[in-house]
Amino acid sequence: MGFFDFMTEDIAIDLGTANTLIIHNDKVVIDSPSIVARDRVSGKIIAVGKEASMMQGKTHENIKTIRPLKDGVIADFDASEKMISMLIKSIPALKKRMFTPALRMVVCIPSGITEVEMRAVKESCERVNGKEVYLIHEPMAAAIGIGIDIMQPKGNMIVDIGGGTTEIAVIALGGIVCDKSVKIAGDVFTNDIVYYMRTQHNLFVGESTAEKIKIQVGAAIEDLETPPEDMSVQGRDLLTGKPKQVSVSYREIAKALDKSIQRVEDAVMETLSQTPPELAADIYNTGIYLAGGGSMLRGLDKRISQKTDLPVYIAEDPLRAVVRGTGMALKNLSRFKSVLIK
């Protein structure tokens, strides 16, 4: 077996709607947007990740930017496979190899995923030379990444707000007791901002600009202790057709995102109401943990805390909590065997 061990490489992948992260040798080696750019004439993929995301919204008719994952699952099979393959090939340690080694992979998937969608992820990974492919549910990976001991008979609640889905789960004894997966997350927030700019300012902005607004002045509540400065936004005036600039404050964005955040809150409340009483008692003591990029929205922890009357903690590096947990599961395969789906 020793010789073949040299031939296999272990990698952990967080295949996200917005970003794909890969861990190799305990380091995050790839952290890039989940976007590919395809040439329509030849059908070739011309750019992946950061390069492709710079092209987004700025392409001519022969180039199309595709986001192969929608709502946390593979929507474009061919593009996602090429994306995974190109990202794996760009891992610095594997570039030096003459031939692609066999891979042992742990990939994380949303908890509300169907059998068919699971198989799509698995097949995509097998085609890029994955010899052993394990899947792990996102909230589980997030819990491991935050540093919770998931094997204990103690309830913990995780809310993972990603790009395509928000995963809410109560975890105990290395299993998910009750979970809810809602398709309201970063992408929906971005669309809310596009819609708000259109209706309130008559300004037409693209997805990338809306994403920037969300990161710079995004907020979940209208009274922040340390508010961000107003941001100047450029776009096209819908009345005159001329390019114009308006200034946007965080209060406006809080208004724009209010309805979507309310739906996330409702999902959290629903999961709490389904929690068995013994675990509910644990959660009262431990509180709720937030992970994923969406949890970085200013004031979101405070808002969920007010709604649930529970303490809410944000993971220290929310964007990487899931991939870190996936990496830990890969390192201790025998310990987390019960958590992984073969």
Secondary structure, 3 states (H helix, E strand, C coil): CHHHHHHEEEEEEEECCCEEEEEECCEEEEEEECCEEEECCCCCEEEECHHHHHHCCCCCCCEEEECCEECCEECCHHHHHHHHHHHHHCCHHHHCCCCCCEEEEEEEECCCCCHHHHHHHHHHHHHCCEEEEEEEEHHHHHHHHHCCCCCCCCCEEEEEECCCCEEEEEEECCEEEEEEEECCCHHHHHHHHHHHHHHHHCEECCHHHHHHHHHHHCECCCCCCCCCCCEEEEEEECCCCCEEEEEECHHHHHHHHHHHHHHHHHHHHHHHHHCCHHHHHHHHHHCEEEECHHHHCECHHHHHHHHHCCCEEECCCHHHHHHHHHHHHHHCCCCCCCCCEC
